[in-house]
Amino acid sequence: MVDKTLLDNLEFIDTHAHVHRIKDEPRERFFRDLYGERGQSIKKIINIAISYEENIDAMESVEGGGERSVFKDKLRDSNGVIYDKVNYFAHGIHPKEVPQTVFGEAYEMSDSIDEVKNIDSLNENIDAIFQDLYTICSMSDSRCVAIGETGYEFFYSAPYKYKDLQTEFYRRHIELAHKLELPLIIHHRSHHDISLGRENANQEGIKLLRENKGLLKDNPGVIHCFFGNYEEAAIFCHEMSFVLGVGAAFLDERNEELREVFRKIPLDNLVLETDTPFLKPKFINSGYKQNTPLNIPYIANELAKLKGVSIEEVAKVTTENALRVFPGLKT
């Protein structure tokens, strides 16, 4: 636990959350806690759409007579106003959602879909999807601060079957971020069982990012929920100028390689995140069955112990890093 007296003057940013996916009753309680004593040090939260449907729903229709977004309704107070701490958004299609986005209901009967051999045959459909994303992110009231999350999902068998399609969507997200001058939120997840013969998501991501390095910003974004070795971390941070997202995974002392990465990588290259409501820390009794941004101070405190610095230093530097990578958070 973190001494509450230490939190009075600290400011944290959760750079990766899906608050809209917290279940209804706990979500209401979460907002009470976020604006109470427990949440006073948590100042800003980036809320990230996952599916194509969530992205479309996030656009409040003007032509449709001002219909309100159900996606954003889950982030409103009793007066219909979006809570200011979560009024920052990232738009993109999670790599796990890519096949569903392209094939729709047919993907649910995945045995009926052959492996994609010719991406070009799907270009018209993909063009329309990314035109929608461009429209959403360009709206003056979108509050969009980043593009993503995009990348590679190699853990689950079904989306892995469509890795070439994932690559195409990854590349399109990079192009969209370049066009809109926004940072990227990158998701790389490999499978721990190397006997399956699946590629390493970090290594495949490094290849694609190098191929498109001319499209990346000076502060190109974050490698969300980083899980890998020091060599990969150094490439992302020092060669490409990404920051690494630090969640609760390193709290498990069995993840010594990851802990060593965060010991070695400078604090200037790290930001804090929770991936709410997923990846609930096993070692924190937060009072919630799901993960929430309320766990950010605990993650920061453990990171401070790991690096041998104060929690004040972790709060100051990671917040500065988040504001540097996501300039839209300054508004």
C-alpha positions as CSV (number, residue, x, y, z in Angstrom):
1,M,0.0,0.0,0.0
2,V,1.0,3.6,-0.6
3,D,1.1,6.1,2.3
4,K,-1.8,8.4,1.5
5,T,0.1,11.4,2.8
6,L,2.6,10.9,-0.1
7,L,-0.1,11.2,-2.7
8,D,-1.4,14.6,-1.7
9,N,0.9,16.5,-4.1
10,L,1.5,13.9,-6.7
11,E,0.1,13.7,-10.2
12,F,-0.3,10.5,-12.3
13,I,-1.5,9.7,-15.8
14,D,-2.9,6.4,-16.8
15,T,-1.9,6.2,-20.5
16,H,-3.9,3.0,-21.3
17,A,-7.3,2.1,-20.0
18,H,-10.7,0.9,-21.3
19,V,-12.8,2.4,-18.5
20,H,-16.0,2.0,-20.6
21,R,-15.5,-1.8,-20.2
22,I,-15.7,-1.8,-16.4
23,K,-18.9,-3.4,-15.5
24,D,-21.8,-1.0,-14.7
25,E,-22.0,-1.0,-10.9
26,P,-18.3,-1.1,-10.3
27,R,-17.9,1.6,-12.9
28,E,-20.2,3.9,-11.0
29,R,-18.3,3.2,-7.7
30,F,-15.0,3.7,-9.6
31,F,-16.0,7.2,-10.6
32,R,-16.9,8.0,-7.0
33,D,-13.5,6.8,-5.9
34,L,-11.7,8.5,-8.7
35,Y,-13.0,11.9,-7.6
36,G,-12.6,11.1,-3.9
37,E,-9.6,10.7,-1.7
38,R,-8.4,7.5,-3.4
39,G,-8.2,9.0,-6.8
40,Q,-7.0,12.5,-6.1
41,S,-3.5,11.9,-7.5
42,I,-4.8,10.4,-10.8
43,K,-5.3,13.4,-13.1
44,K,-5.8,12.1,-16.6
45,I,-6.7,8.7,-18.2
46,I,-6.6,7.8,-21.9
47,N,-9.6,5.8,-22.8
48,I,-9.0,3.5,-25.7
49,A,-11.6,2.0,-28.1
50,I,-11.0,-1.6,-29.0
51,S,-13.5,-2.7,-31.7
52,Y,-14.6,-1.1,-34.9
53,E,-18.1,-0.8,-33.4
54,E,-16.7,1.1,-30.4
55,N,-14.9,3.5,-32.6
56,I,-18.0,4.2,-34.7
57,D,-20.1,4.6,-31.7
58,A,-17.7,7.1,-30.2
59,M,-18.7,9.5,-32.9
60,E,-21.7,11.5,-31.7
61,S,-23.9,11.8,-34.7
62,V,-24.6,15.3,-36.0
63,E,-26.3,14.2,-39.2
64,G,-28.4,11.8,-37.2
65,G,-29.8,14.6,-35.1
66,G,-27.3,14.7,-32.3
67,E,-27.7,11.1,-31.1
68,R,-25.4,10.4,-28.2
69,S,-22.7,7.8,-28.2
70,V,-23.4,4.8,-26.0
71,F,-19.6,4.3,-25.8
72,K,-19.2,7.8,-24.3
73,D,-22.4,7.5,-22.2
74,K,-20.5,5.0,-20.0
75,L,-18.2,7.8,-19.1
76,R,-20.8,10.4,-18.2
77,D,-21.9,11.8,-14.8
78,S,-25.6,12.0,-13.7
79,N,-25.8,15.4,-15.6
80,G,-24.7,13.8,-18.9
81,V,-21.3,15.4,-18.9
82,I,-18.2,13.2,-19.6
83,Y,-16.0,13.0,-16.5
84,D,-13.0,15.3,-17.3
85,K,-10.4,12.9,-16.1
86,V,-11.4,10.3,-18.8
87,N,-12.2,12.8,-21.6
88,Y,-9.2,11.7,-23.6
89,F,-9.5,9.1,-26.3
90,A,-7.4,6.9,-28.6
91,H,-9.0,5.4,-31.7
92,G,-8.0,2.3,-33.6
93,I,-8.7,-1.4,-34.0
94,H,-7.1,-3.9,-31.6
95,P,-5.2,-6.5,-33.6
96,K,-7.3,-9.3,-32.1
97,E,-10.4,-7.5,-33.6
98,V,-8.9,-7.3,-37.1
99,P,-10.5,-10.4,-38.6
100,Q,-13.9,-9.7,-37.0
101,T,-13.7,-6.2,-38.5
102,V,-13.0,-7.4,-42.0
103,F,-15.2,-10.5,-42.2
104,G,-18.0,-9.7,-39.7
105,E,-20.3,-12.5,-38.7
106,A,-18.5,-14.9,-41.1
107,Y,-15.5,-14.7,-38.8
108,E,-17.5,-16.3,-36.1
109,M,-17.6,-19.4,-38.3
110,S,-13.9,-19.2,-38.8
111,D,-13.6,-22.7,-40.2
112,S,-15.4,-21.4,-43.3
113,I,-12.8,-18.7,-44.0
114,D,-9.6,-19.7,-45.7
115,E,-6.4,-18.0,-44.8
116,V,-6.2,-14.6,-46.5
117,K,-3.9,-15.0,-49.5
118,N,-4.5,-11.7,-51.3
119,I,-4.8,-8.6,-49.1
120,D,-5.4,-6.5,-52.3
121,S,-8.8,-8.1,-52.7
122,L,-9.9,-6.6,-49.4
123,N,-8.5,-3.1,-50.0
124,E,-11.9,-1.5,-50.7
125,N,-13.3,-2.7,-47.4
126,I,-10.1,-1.7,-45.5
127,D,-10.1,1.7,-47.2
128,A,-13.6,2.4,-45.9
129,I,-12.7,1.3,-42.4
130,F,-9.8,3.6,-42.2
131,Q,-11.7,6.5,-43.8
132,D,-14.2,6.1,-40.9
133,L,-11.3,6.2,-38.4
134,Y,-9.9,9.3,-40.1
135,T,-13.3,11.0,-39.9
136,I,-13.8,10.1,-36.2
137,C,-10.3,11.3,-35.2
138,S,-10.6,14.5,-37.2
139,M,-13.8,15.7,-35.5
140,S,-13.2,18.9,-33.5
141,D,-14.9,17.4,-30.4
142,S,-13.3,13.9,-30.7
143,R,-10.7,14.6,-28.0
144,C,-8.5,12.1,-29.8
145,V,-4.9,12.1,-28.5
146,A,-3.6,8.9,-30.1
147,I,-4.1,6.3,-32.8
148,G,-4.4,2.7,-31.6
149,E,-4.1,0.3,-30.2
150,T,-2.6,-1.5,-33.1
151,G,0.1,-4.1,-33.6
152,Y,0.4,-7.9,-33.4
153,E,-1.8,-10.3,-31.4
154,F,0.0,-13.7,-31.7
155,F,-1.2,-15.3,-28.5
156,Y,-4.6,-16.4,-29.7
157,S,-4.8,-18.9,-32.5
158,A,-7.7,-17.4,-34.5
159,P,-6.3,-13.9,-35.0
160,Y,-2.8,-15.3,-35.5
161,K,-4.1,-17.1,-38.6
162,Y,-4.6,-13.6,-40.1
163,K,-1.2,-12.2,-39.3
164,D,-0.8,-10.8,-42.8
165,L,-4.1,-8.9,-42.3
166,Q,-2.8,-7.7,-38.9
167,T,0.3,-6.4,-40.7
168,E,-1.9,-4.5,-43.2
169,F,-3.9,-2.9,-40.4
170,Y,-0.7,-2.1,-38.4
171,R,0.7,-0.3,-41.5
172,R,-2.6,1.5,-42.1
173,H,-2.6,2.7,-38.4
174,I,1.0,4.0,-38.9
175,E,-0.1,5.9,-42.0
176,L,-3.2,7.3,-40.2
177,A,-1.1,8.5,-37.2
178,H,1.3,10.2,-39.7
179,K,-1.5,11.9,-41.5
180,L,-3.1,13.2,-38.3
181,E,0.2,13.9,-36.6
182,L,-0.8,11.8,-33.6
183,P,1.3,9.3,-31.6
184,L,0.7,5.5,-31.8
185,I,-0.3,3.1,-29.1
186,I,1.3,-0.3,-30.0
187,H,0.2,-3.7,-28.8
188,H,2.7,-6.7,-29.2
189,R,1.7,-10.0,-27.7
190,S,3.5,-13.2,-28.4
191,H,2.8,-16.8,-27.3
192,H,5.0,-18.2,-24.5
193,D,5.1,-21.6,-26.1
194,I,7.8,-21.4,-28.7
195,S,7.1,-25.0,-29.9
196,L,4.0,-23.6,-31.7
197,G,6.4,-21.9,-34.2
198,R,4.8,-18.5,-34.0
199,E,6.8,-15.4,-34.7
200,N,7.9,-13.0,-31.9
201,A,5.5,-10.1,-31.9
202,N,8.1,-7.6,-30.8
203,Q,10.5,-8.7,-33.5
204,E,7.9,-8.5,-36.2
205,G,6.8,-5.1,-35.0
206,I,10.4,-3.9,-35.0
207,K,10.7,-4.9,-38.7
208,L,7.5,-3.1,-39.7
209,L,8.3,0.0,-37.7
210,R,11.8,0.2,-39.3
211,E,10.2,-0.2,-42.8
212,N,8.0,2.8,-41.9
213,K,10.4,4.9,-39.9
214,G,9.9,7.9,-42.2
215,L,6.3,8.1,-41.0
216,L,7.0,8.1,-37.3
217,K,7.0,11.2,-35.2
218,D,10.0,12.4,-33.1
219,N,8.0,11.1,-30.1
220,P,6.2,8.3,-32.0
221,G,4.2,6.7,-29.1
222,V,4.1,4.0,-26.6
223,I,4.8,0.2,-26.7
224,H,1.8,-0.7,-24.5
225,C,2.2,-3.3,-21.8
226,F,5.8,-4.0,-22.8
227,F,6.8,-7.6,-22.4
228,G,10.1,-8.6,-23.8
229,N,13.9,-8.6,-23.3
230,Y,16.3,-5.7,-22.9
231,E,17.6,-5.8,-26.5
232,E,14.0,-5.3,-27.8
233,A,13.3,-2.5,-25.2
234,A,16.5,-0.7,-26.2
235,I,15.6,-0.8,-29.9
236,F,12.1,0.7,-29.2
237,C,13.4,3.3,-26.8
238,H,16.8,4.3,-28.0
239,E,16.6,3.6,-31.8
240,M,13.0,4.5,-32.3
241,S,12.2,6.9,-29.4
242,F,9.1,5.1,-28.2
243,V,8.3,4.9,-24.5
244,L,7.4,1.7,-22.8
245,G,4.1,1.2,-21.0
246,V,4.6,-0.1,-17.4
247,G,1.7,-2.0,-16.0
248,A,1.4,-4.5,-13.2
249,A,3.1,-7.4,-15.0
250,F,6.5,-6.6,-13.4
251,L,5.1,-7.0,-9.9
252,D,5.3,-10.7,-10.3
253,E,8.9,-11.5,-9.2
254,R,8.8,-14.5,-11.5
255,N,9.0,-12.1,-14.4
256,E,12.6,-11.3,-13.5
257,E,13.7,-10.6,-17.1
258,L,11.0,-7.9,-17.4
259,R,11.9,-6.5,-14.0
260,E,15.5,-6.3,-15.2
261,V,14.4,-4.4,-18.3
262,F,12.6,-1.8,-16.2
263,R,15.7,-1.5,-13.9
264,K,17.9,-0.7,-16.8
265,I,15.7,1.4,-19.1
266,P,15.8,5.1,-17.9
267,L,12.8,6.5,-16.3
268,D,12.7,9.0,-19.2
269,N,11.5,6.2,-21.4
270,L,8.6,4.9,-19.3
271,V,5.0,5.8,-18.8
272,L,2.4,4.3,-16.4
273,E,-0.7,2.3,-17.5
274,T,-3.2,-0.2,-16.1
275,D,-5.1,-1.7,-19.2
276,T,-8.3,-1.4,-17.2
277,P,-10.3,-3.5,-16.7
278,F,-7.9,-6.2,-17.8
279,L,-4.7,-7.5,-16.3
280,K,-5.8,-7.0,-12.7
281,P,-2.7,-7.1,-10.4
282,K,-2.7,-10.3,-8.3
283,F,-0.6,-8.6,-5.6
284,I,-2.8,-5.6,-4.9
285,N,-6.0,-5.7,-2.9
286,S,-7.8,-2.8,-4.5
287,G,-11.4,-3.7,-3.5
288,Y,-12.3,-4.3,-7.1
289,K,-12.6,-7.6,-9.0
290,Q,-11.4,-5.8,-12.1
291,N,-8.4,-3.6,-12.8
292,T,-8.9,0.2,-12.5
293,P,-6.8,3.3,-12.8
294,L,-6.9,3.5,-9.0
295,N,-4.0,1.0,-9.1
296,I,-1.6,3.5,-10.8
297,P,-0.1,4.8,-7.5
298,Y,0.7,1.2,-6.4
299,I,2.3,0.4,-9.7
300,A,4.3,3.7,-9.4
301,N,5.4,2.9,-5.9
302,E,6.7,-0.6,-6.9
303,L,8.5,0.8,-9.9
304,A,10.2,3.3,-7.6
305,K,11.3,0.5,-5.3
306,L,12.6,-1.5,-8.3
307,K,14.6,1.5,-9.7
308,G,15.8,2.8,-6.3
309,V,14.1,6.2,-6.6
310,S,11.3,8.0,-4.8
311,I,7.7,7.7,-5.8
312,E,7.7,11.5,-6.2
313,E,10.4,11.1,-9.0
314,V,8.4,8.4,-10.7
315,A,5.2,10.5,-10.7
316,K,7.0,13.6,-11.9
317,V,9.0,12.0,-14.8
318,T,6.3,9.6,-16.0
319,T,3.8,12.4,-16.1
320,E,6.2,14.6,-18.0
321,N,6.8,11.7,-20.4
322,A,3.1,11.2,-21.0
323,L,2.5,14.9,-21.7
324,R,5.5,14.8,-24.2
325,V,4.3,11.8,-26.1
326,F,0.6,12.7,-26.0
327,P,0.4,16.6,-26.4
328,G,-3.4,16.4,-26.6
329,L,-3.4,15.6,-22.8
330,K,-2.4,19.2,-22.2
331,T,-5.8,20.6,-23.2
